[in-house]
Amino acid sequence: MLKVFSDLLDENCFDPLTRSILDAGSGVGVLGICAAGALAEKGYDELRVRAQDRDELTRVFTLYNAAQNGIDEKTISAHIEPLLADCGPFDLILTNIPAKAGKPVLEDFIPRSVRCLSSGGKALMVAVNTLADFFTETINEKAALLRTVKGSGHTVFLYGKNETRLPPKNENSKKYETGNLLEWNPSYMRCSVDLEMEKIPYKMKTVHGAENFDSAGGETEAAAKLAIRLEKEVRSCAAPERILIWEDDQGHFAAWFEKHFTPVDMQFVLAGRNVLALEASLLNLRAAMVMIMSAESLPEHSIITVNAADLGLESEKILAGGQCFSFIAAFPKKVPQTNTTEAFWESLKRISLPGAIILIGLPSTEAESFDRKKPKGFTRLGDLKRKGFRALAYRLTK
């Protein structure tokens, strides 16, 4: 994609008035940073690059990488949000489109991106070749395909508005805000499912872009089983304090926990890296609460969502301005070539009340190392292995 972008730049394909750029699904910021640097060298001034991604960790790295390349935050801003959450208008949209975003999301991307373009604006997309025919057909139907460059594994598309067949505006669409993902873009909706853990039924609406959409993950099922085994202890600390649930994918554990334990006057804090997973968790936990009490009866701020790159490094952010937690259920995601376990434990100590119960769900291959680094002050209450996963429970004693 960068090679094609460079060729197009040499051909003066981009209007000299190009000022605003969107890097959609930016990852660690490669496309937006390269575009900003290359356009600046060509004499484009007053550039504004918006990088957006669903992952908070990538947002942090985008700003870091921009600074390493001499691009300041006046030029580039980074945001954690779904694809095309900001409607622009943008003179140029760049995207290494995430193939796993879900076909409805990919199909919606073309007309939505066209509506986000300024007059004369262009979009440059790279996709795996298995999606090349799909995008060729979709772009020809809903936009103006300007160029296609096919490589050994990927195809690059340059497209713009088809002035004779502009996609209709969605009069019912709303500005994206936390908690209204499906109202803002219903194509993110994947399916509704009736599920069961430990013979306790619960309902879920799942979204594209978050894991475990057909069933709960093995670490979640192991944690639920251990929570039942320790039911007396869990109930003793589940009211009337605060609960933290970290990295809960679609919200399986939160919805199940609310259904079975039904904590009263409890504040849930849902935290994690993936904004789409947090949206699903919020949707499903709120629905579980409404099944028990009416929507009007839900306490204000009964659920808080926090986008955080890492529990071990952002304890103050995860506290969300409130007191420490009496119960924590955490499902840590391993980041390759890093070791944040010690920081994770230290953060747990800072954000937990004395006597709090901490429930951890992990793949079995990671659990032993995690448990071995447990610092003083934590007592292990339970240990359960299930189908390649392991749940561990601890109490903070001091």
N, C-alpha and C positions, 0 to 999 in steps of 0.2 A: 504493500500500500504506500509506504514512504517513497519507494522508487517511482510509482505512478504520480504521486503528489509532486515530487521533484520535477518530473518531466512536464507536468501540467503548468508548474510554476515557470519553467523555462520557456514555455510556449505562451506565456502571459495569458493563460486561460482564466485566471481569477481577476476580476475587475479591480482596478486600482483603489476603488472605494471600499474594498473589503476591510472591515474593521472588527466586526463581531464574529466570533468563532465558537462553536459548541463542539466539545469532545464528548460524545455520548457513549456511556459505558467505558469510561476512560482508563480503568485499571490504575496503574501507577503513574499515568499522565504522559506516556510516551508520545502519542499523536499530537496532543495539544501543545506540549513543550516544543516538539520539533517544528510544528507549524508556526508557533510564535517566533521562534528563532529565525526560521527561513524567511518568513514574511518581513520581519524587521530588517534582515540583511538586504532584501529587495527594495527597501524604502517605504514599506507600508508602516505608517505611524498610527498612534492612538489605538493600538490593538487592544481588544478585550477578549480574553479566552475564558470560557466557562467550562470546567471539567466536572462531569457528573458520573457517579457510580453508586451502586447499591451498597457498597462495602466501606465502612468507616475507616478501616485500616488503609485501604487504597487511597482514600481522601488525604489522610495524613502523609502518606508517601508521595502523593502528587505534589503537595506544597514543598516537601523536603527536596524532591528531585528538581522542581522548578528553581528553587534557591541555589542548588548546586550548579545549575546551568545559567545562572545570572538573570533569571526572569523573576521580577518582583511580584508581590501580591496585588499591585495595581493593575498589572497586565493579566495575571491568571488568578482565578478564584476556583476553589474546589468545593463540591457539594455532595452530600450523601442523599440520593433521591432516585426514584425510578427513571427509566429512559424518557427523555423529552418532557420532564416535569416543568421546565421553564419554556414557555411558548415563543420566546424570542421577541422580535424577529432576528434571525442570524443570517449573516452574509455567507457563511460556510459552516456546514455540519460535517464532522468527521466521525466515523464509527467503525471500529472492529466489532461488528455486530455479534453479540453472544449467541452462538448457535443453540445453546440450551435454554434460551429465554422462553421457549414455548412458541409453537407455530402461530397461535392467535396474536401473540405479542409481536412477533416478527412481521406478520401480515399487516398489523395496525401501524407498524413503524413507518412504512412508506408514506401513506397519506398524512399521518400526523407530522412527519418530518417536513413534508412539503408545505403544510400549513405554518410551520415554524420558520420558513425561509423568507428573507426579505425579497423585494422585487429584484429579479436578476440573480438571486442567491443560488448556491449550488450545494449539493450533498455528495460526499465521497465515502463510499462504503466498501469494505472488504468482507467477504464471506467464504466459507469453505465451499469447495466445488460441488459437494452434494446438495447445496442449497442454490446453486447458480441458476438452474432452470426456474426454480420457484421465484427467485427475485427478478429474473428477467421478465417473466410473465407479469408479476405484480407491479413492477416499475412501469412497464409498457401500458398497463391498464390504468394506473393511477398517477403517473408522473410523466416526465419527458426524459427518456434515456438518451444521454449525450455521448457516452463512451463506455465500452466494456473492454477490460484487459484481463485475459485469462492466463493464469500461471499453472504450475504443476499441481498445486494443492488448493489454491485460492483464486477467486475472481474478484476484481475491483470494478465497481460501478460508479460512474459519475452521472448524476441526474439533477434535474431542476423541475420547475413548475411547468406543467402543460397548461398554457393560458386558456386554451379552448376547453379544457376539461379539468378544472380545479376541483379537488376534493371538497365536498360540502362541509361547511362548519357544523360542528356538533353543538346545537343550541343548548343541549342539556348538560354539556360538560362543565365541570367545575375546576377551579384552581386547585392544584394538588396541595393538600395539607395532611398532616399526620392523622390517621383514622378514617380517611375517606378514599383510600386507594381504589376500591372497586367502583365508587361513584365517579372518580376522576377518569379511570380507564378500566372498564369491565373486562377487557381482553386479558387482564392479569388473572382473572378467575379461572381456576382449573376444574375443580369438582367439589361436590358436597358428599361427605361420607359419614356413615354410621359405624363407629368403632367400639372396641371394648378392650380394657386392660384390667386384669385381675377381677374379671366378671363384673366390672363396673362399666356400663355403656356411656358413651359420650358422643357428641356430634361435632363435626369439623367442616369448615369451608377452607379449602386449600388454594394456594396461589402459585403461579409460575414464578420461578426464581428463588424458591426456598426448598430445602430438602424435605424428604419424608412426606410426600403428599398423599400416598395411598395408605400408609400405616405409620405408626410410631416407630422410631428407630430402636435398635436393640438396647442402647444405653438408657433410653427413656423407659422401656419396659422393665429393665432391671431395676431402675430407680423406683418405679411404681411398686414393684414387688417388695423391695426393701422398705419402702414407706409403709406398706400394709403390715409387714412384720414388726415394724417399730411404731405401730399406730398410736399407742398410748403416749409415747414420748413426743411424737409429732403433734398430736392434738394438744399436748400440754404447752407447746410454744407457738401454736398457730392462732392465738387470739389473746389480746387485741392489738398485736404489734404489726410489724411490716414484714412482707415476704419479698425476697429477691429470686427471680428465675432468670438464669443466665444462659443464653444460646439455646432456646427451646424450639428451634426450627419453626414449624407451623403453629406452635402453641399446644402441642399434645399434652405435655405434662401440666401446663397451667389449667387447661380446660378439664382434664381428668381430676386434678387436685381440687378444683372448685366444686366439681360434681360430687366427689366423695367426702371431702373434709368440710366443705361449706363453711369456711371461716367467716365470722361475722365482724363487721367494722374493721376489716383488714384492708390494708393498702398493699397492692401488688406493684412491684417495680419490675418491668420486663426490660431486660438489657441485652445488647449484643451488637455485632458488627453489621448484620444484613438488614437494611431497612425494610425489605420485602418480608423477611421472616418476622420482624417486629410488627408489621402491619397485620400479618395473618394471626400472630399471637394475640394482638389487641382485639381483633375481630372475634376470635374464638373464645377468649376469656370473657369478653363483654357479653357475648351470647349465652355463655354458661351461667353468668351472674343473672341475666334477665330471666332465665328459666326458673330461678329460685325466687327472685323478687322482681317487681316491675321496673322498667327502665327509669321511671320517675323516682323510684325509691333508691336507686343506686347512689351511694354517697359521692359527693363531689371529689374529684381526684382519687377515686378508688383504684384507678389503674394509671400508672405513669410509664411511658416508654423512654428509654435512654439509649441513644446510639453511642456505643463506646468501642474503641479499637481493641482494648484488652482489659480484662478485669484486674489483672495484676498491676497495671500501670495507671489506671484511672479510677481509683477508689472514691475520690471526692466527687467526681462526676456521677458515678453510679449511685451514690447516696442521694443524689437529686435534691439536695438541700434539706433532707429530713434526717431523722434519727437512724441509728443502726438497725440491723435486721435481726429478727428472732428466728427466722427460718430461711435457709438458702438452698435452692436446688440449682446445680450448675452442671453444664454439659460442655466442658472445655473442648475447643477445636484446636488440634495441633497445627502449628505453623511450621513448615519444613525449615530446617537449619536454624531453628531458634530453641531456646530453653528458658521459658518464663515460669517454670513451676514454683521456684522459690518466691518470686515476686507475687505469684498467684496466692500462695499461702499467706504471705505477709499482708496482702490486701484483705483476705478473708478475716484475718485477725482484727484489722482496723474497722471493718464494716459490720462485724457481728457483735450482738449483745452478749454479755456473760450468760452462759446457759443455752445459747443458741444451738440449733441443730443445723449441720451442713450436710447435704446429700449430694454426692458426686456420681455422675454416670460417665463411664469411659470404655473404650475398647480394652479388652483384657491385657493386650500387649503394652498399654500405656499405664495401667493402673498401679502396677507394682512400683514403678519409678516414682509415680505421684505420691503414693502412700509413704514411701521411704523418706521423702523429703519433708514430711510433716514436722512442724516445729513444736516446741514445748507449748503447752497450754491447750492442746487438742487431745481428746480421748476418743478412741474409735469405739463406736456403738454397734456397728454392724458391717458385714461384708457378704456380698451375694454375687455369685457368678451365674451367668445365663447366656448360653449360645454365643460365646465369643465376646461377651461384654461383662462388665463388672460394675456393681454399685457399691459405694463406700459411704458410711455415715459416721459423722463425728459430732462431738459436743465441745463447744468452747468452754473450758473450765475456769479460765482466768484471763 
